[in-house]
Amino acid sequence: MPQWRLPWLAFLLAVGLAYLLTPIVSKLAMRYGAVAVPRERDVHKKPLPRWGGLAMFGAFVITLVGIYIYHTLFHADHPWTHLQLQRFVGVLTAATVVAVFGVVDDKWEVSALWQSLALIGAGLILVAFDVRIDGITNPFATASTLPRHAGTDPANWLAFPLWLSVFATLLWVFGVAKTVDFIDGLDGLAAGVCAICAATLALMSAAARTPQYEVTIIAAALVGVCLGFLRYNRHPASIIMGTVGAQFLGFTLAAISIIGTFKIAATVSVALPVLVLGVPIFDGIRVVTQRAIARTPAYLPDKTSHIHHLLLKRYKGSQNRTVWAIYGITATFCALALVLFRVSGR
């Protein structure tokens, strides 16, 4: 099988595994009491198992390990570089930390402080595996005034000192993970939005001047687990992804965007990951700003302030219309990011 087909294999394997694992995990969640009992702020009306994200994570891990073994056995003449393998392992290791802590949170509901520390710890694991934001492009520079960077196009590159690189990485992965957690408020919403975002990142990494196959494979697997899970999570859902799912998806999207879009040597590279993940990011910024003005803790959940709450009210309680509207907004942002990616010359 040609190497470029591996992302498609990862996608199909991830879809099938998530589809098969979700009912099993649902039974485990009910057996061990990882159940979301409806609260005043919740939309669902009956108790639902919370560990849906565990099925997605399990399918994700099995897929990536399987793809790596397959690649090693049948593509030995095209081995990954040490850096590619290092980042591949780094993303998988850090995502595992996030998922394990999410499983615990879905069972015992730990405090926001411990959730934050877990995400920061996972971010530090990424940094240790050299998955970090080591700079940004300078939108005010021109090709004639800047040197070439690492043999790519004129870089327009502003390198970060180590302390700023670590801080930017932790802020990015923490922020994206939490904002995806924020939008996980309706059946199928977070899974569908993340599938669209991951598909966009997969397309960008595959079409880059130097294709980033490890990023494409990870992103394709992420699309697959989201779609396999959506069979059970679309309205009316029989299972929800819980903290384990929302923070795992958000964290992994943030990690692969660091390896992918943040590394593109073009004047729009800073805009690309922000646009791809625009819906959760802009919603999170808006809500946090509103709460800061009102002097309300940003981590407290509610049933009125997020974009899905506002649209749900506008569409008179229709979850399907609300979810599809947000899918459309997400797809628009991602399409704009793809256009910018193409015109930037990759």
PAROZA-616020 format. One line per 3 residues: their letters; for each residue x, y, z of C-alpha. Coordinates in steps of 0.2 Angstrom, whole numbers. Layout:
A> X:Y:Z | ...;
# end
This chain:
MPQ> 0:0:0 | 7:17:-5 | 12:28:10;
WRL> -1:41:6 | -15:29:8 | -11:26:26;
PWL> -21:41:32 | -36:33:24 | -33:17:32;
AFL> -31:26:49 | -48:34:46 | -57:18:41;
LAV> -50:9:56 | -54:22:68 | -72:24:62;
GLA> -75:5:64 | -66:4:81 | -76:19:88;
YLL> -92:11:82 | -88:-6:90 | -81:1:106;
TPI> -94:14:111 | -108:1:116 | -95:-8:126;
VSK> -90:8:135 | -108:13:138 | -111:-3:147;
LAM> -95:0:158 | -100:17:162 | -117:12:168;
RYG> -110:-2:178 | -97:9:187 | -108:24:189;
AVA> -100:36:177 | -117:43:173 | -123:61:169;
VPR> -138:64:179 | -148:78:172 | -145:95:181;
ERD> -154:112:179 | -141:118:166 | -141:102:156;
VHK> -151:99:140 | -153:80:141 | -168:74:151;
KPL> -162:57:156 | -147:49:164 | -133:46:151;
PRW> -117:36:152 | -102:48:152 | -87:38:146;
GGL> -90:40:127 | -74:49:125 | -65:33:132;
AMF> -71:23:117 | -65:37:105 | -48:37:114;
GAF> -47:18:114 | -50:18:95 | -38:32:93;
VIT> -24:23:102 | -27:6:94 | -27:14:76;
LVG> -11:24:78 | -2:9:86 | -8:-2:72;
IYI> -4:10:58 | 14:12:65 | 16:-7:66;
YHT> 10:-8:48 | 21:6:42 | 36:-2:50;
LFH> 33:-19:43 | 28:-14:25 | 36:3:22;
ADH> 53:-1:30 | 61:8:15 | 53:24:20;
PWT> 55:25:39 | 49:40:48 | 63:52:54;
HLQ> 68:52:72 | 58:69:74 | 42:62:66;
LQR> 42:47:77 | 46:58:93 | 32:69:90;
FVG> 20:55:86 | 24:47:102 | 23:63:111;
VLT> 6:67:105 | 0:49:110 | 8:50:127;
AAT> 1:67:132 | -16:63:125 | -16:47:136;
VVA> -13:58:151 | -28:69:147 | -39:54:144;
VFG> -35:45:160 | -38:61:170 | -54:63:160;
VVD> -60:46:165 | -57:50:183 | -66:67:182;
DKW> -81:59:174 | -83:47:188 | -79:58:203;
EVS> -80:76:196 | -63:83:202 | -60:102:204;
ALW> -56:114:191 | -39:116:198 | -34:98:196;
QSL> -41:98:178 | -30:113:174 | -15:105:182;
ALI> -18:89:172 | -19:99:156 | -3:108:160;
GAG> 6:92:164 | 1:85:147 | 7:101:139;
LIL> 24:99:147 | 25:81:140 | 22:88:123;
VAF> 36:101:126 | 47:87:132 | 44:78:115;
DVR> 48:94:105 | 30:97:101 | 30:116:105;
IDG> 26:133:97 | 44:138:94 | 39:155:85;
ITN> 27:163:73 | 27:171:56 | 30:190:55;
PFA> 15:197:45 | 24:213:43 | 40:206:35;
TAS> 43:203:17 | 53:190:8 | 66:203:2;
TLP> 70:208:20 | 71:191:29 | 83:176:27;
RHA> 77:159:22 | 72:147:37 | 77:129:37;
GTD> 77:128:18 | 59:132:16 | 50:147:8;
PAN> 56:164:15 | 51:162:33 | 45:179:40;
WLA> 50:170:56 | 50:177:73 | 58:164:84;
FPL> 53:163:103 | 65:161:117 | 63:144:126;
WLS> 52:152:141 | 40:160:129 | 39:144:118;
VFA> 34:134:133 | 22:147:139 | 14:149:122;
TLL> 12:130:120 | 4:127:137 | -8:142:134;
WVF> -13:135:117 | -16:117:122 | -25:122:138;
GVA> -36:135:129 | -41:124:115 | -45:109:126;
KTV> -55:119:138 | -65:128:124 | -69:111:116;
DFI> -75:106:133 | -86:122:134 | -95:118:117;
DGL> -99:100:122 | -117:105:127 | -128:97:114;
DGL> -129:80:106 | -116:78:93 | -110:96:93;
AAG> -92:94:100 | -89:77:90 | -95:85:74;
VCA> -85:101:76 | -69:92:80 | -72:80:65;
ICA> -73:95:53 | -57:104:61 | -47:88:61;
ATL> -52:84:43 | -45:102:38 | -29:99:48;
ALM> -27:82:39 | -29:91:22 | -17:104:26;
SAA> -3:93:32 | -6:81:17 | -5:95:5;
ART> 10:104:13 | 26:107:2 | 34:93:13;
PQY> 19:82:17 | 18:78:36 | 12:61:36;
EVT> 12:58:54 | 1:73:57 | -11:68:43;
IIA> -12:50:50 | -16:57:68 | -29:70:61;
AAL> -37:56:50 | -39:45:65 | -46:59:75;
VGV> -59:62:61 | -63:43:61 | -66:41:80;
CLG> -78:57:80 | -88:50:66 | -89:32:73;
FLR> -94:40:90 | -107:51:82 | -118:36:77;
YNR> -122:35:96 | -120:53:101 | -131:62:88;
HPA> -148:68:94 | -156:60:103 | -139:53:111;
SII> -138:37:120 | -121:42:127 | -111:58:129;
MGT> -92:60:128 | -89:68:145 | -73:76:150;
VGA> -63:62:144 | -69:65:126 | -70:84:125;
QFL> -53:87:133 | -45:73:123 | -51:79:107;
GFT> -47:97:110 | -30:94:117 | -26:82:102;
LAA> -32:95:90 | -21:108:98 | -6:97:98;
ISI> -7:92:79 | -10:110:75 | 7:114:83;
IGT> 16:102:72 | 6:106:57 | -1:124:54;
FKI> 11:133:66 | 26:126:56 | 20:132:39;
AAT> 32:146:33 | 19:158:27 | 13:175:32;
VSV> -4:168:37 | 2:153:48 | -3:161:64;
ALP> -21:164:57 | -23:146:51 | -25:136:67;
VLV> -35:150:74 | -47:149:60 | -48:130:59;
LGV> -52:130:78 | -62:146:77 | -79:141:84;
PIF> -73:134:101 | -59:148:102 | -70:163:98;
DGI> -84:156:109 | -72:153:123 | -65:171:122;
RVV> -82:179:121 | -89:169:136 | -73:172:147;
TQR> -73:190:143 | -92:192:148 | -89:183:164;
AIA> -73:193:168 | -84:209:166 | -97:202:177;
RTP> -84:196:189 | -90:178:188 | -78:163:188;
AYL> -74:158:170 | -74:139:175 | -92:139:181;
PDK> -104:131:169 | -121:139:164 | -135:137:152;
TSH> -136:154:143 | -119:161:137 | -112:149:125;
IHH> -115:150:106 | -125:134:106 | -136:141:120;
LLL> -140:157:110 | -144:147:94 | -154:134:104;
KRY> -165:149:110 | -166:156:93 | -171:140:85;
KGS> -184:137:99 | -176:122:107 | -171:112:91;
QNR> -155:104:94 | -153:97:77 | -155:115:69;
TVW> -143:122:82 | -130:109:79 | -131:110:60;
AIY> -129:129:61 | -113:127:71 | -107:114:59;
GIT> -110:126:45 | -100:140:54 | -86:128:58;
ATF> -85:123:40 | -85:141:34 | -70:145:45;
CAL> -61:129:40 | -64:133:21 | -57:150:23;
ALV> -42:143:32 | -39:131:17 | -41:145:5;
LFR> -27:155:14 | -17:140:15 | -17:138:-4;
VSG> -14:156:-8 | 1:156:4 | 10:144:-6;
R> 11:131:8;
# end
